[in-house]
Amino acid sequence: MRSSRRAGATRTATAPLHRAGRLGATLHWAYDPKSATLSVAFAARPAAPGGWVAWAVNPTGDGMAGAQALVAFKSAAGGPYVVRTYNVTGYTALPASSTPIAFKATDLAADESAAAGGKVIRLYGKLQLKKGTKVVNHIWQVGSAVTNGAPAKHAFAKENLDAKGKLALVAGVSVASAPAPAAVGSSSYPAKAGGGSGNPAPSGGKKSAATHVSAPMAVPLLTKKIVKKRVKQFKRPHHDRYICLKTSWRRPKGIDSRVRRKFKGCTLMPNIGYGSDKKTRHYLPNKFKKFVVHNASELELLMMHNSILFAYSSSSANRTYCAEIAHNVSTRKRKEIVERAAQLDIVVTNKLARLRSQEDE
């Protein structure tokens, strides 16, 4: 249910997070347009006892990268619940301490309540948004463990990747939404005092005609300028004179060779001066390294490969390698790969290639 008052009044809403079964989470929220303050009360069951729950606003896209997150968990076994703030840059481990986020966060608190199936963690807080904000992208997540005071990585199942939506903070603004989930009583997760009359989350209801804006793809981690001193291929001297000679480079060895002796005006000889920087040698012009994939599951292999490489780095796991769909992949599989890559926030260099119509078999 949603209720709206006169223009400029505080707007509240209560509903389960959109898409039935998406981690079983519920969000109650209240928005004051005068002060641009968003009060939230988020509730979810962690993936395992001793795990964590999180809710975030993403000002730059609808994926995890760029999310400004509030994460609730127990600081120690038997200890009180704490709420940390994190600026999530990608699929990398989070630190034990909070990191600065783009919005001022106040009244942060968390507790737990008993429910059928296990304990539910409830997270409360207020975010100071920018004036004039009408719609925000929000993401929620649950994890199974806390390691050394820091949330461990969550699962990458479909329901985890689909745990996102849009909040229409101002009445009359339509957003693209998923089918409405089964009703959940809002009284189970009351908003904390000072946090507004809680309201749930996302957009449930019929699909809107509003245009869905996809999130920007991952930004490459490489910031160094790629310099290629020579992009043309060195060709074998006299390959244009003799049909038996191929164009691939071979060093001339004749005693009277004009090329070997480097006569003025002759074909250039390769030397160390034409070499590329070792740090950028294998990078594409888009500043990513190429990873060839043949099916959607290999995208997760790309993610795991990067997660191992950057386990102790603050860099994003999907900001070094981009995917390139192999040439012999069918149109149907290409569409599956592109869709999965969008969920994982992976750049695909040839996502529009060979998208001919193909009848379903």
Secondary structure by P-SEA (a helix, b strand, c coil): cccccccccccccccccccccccbbbbbbcccccccbbbbbbbbbccccccccbbbbbccccccccccbbbbbbccccbbbbbbbbbccccccccccccccccccccccccccccccbbbbbbbbcccccccccbbbbbbbcccccccccccccccccccccccccccccccccccccccccccccccccccccccccccccccccccccbbbbccccccccccccccccccccccccccccccccccbbbbbcccccccccccccbbbbcccccccccccccccccbbbbbbccaaaaaaaaaaaaaacccccccccccbbbbccccccaaaaaaaaaaaaaaccccccccccccccccc
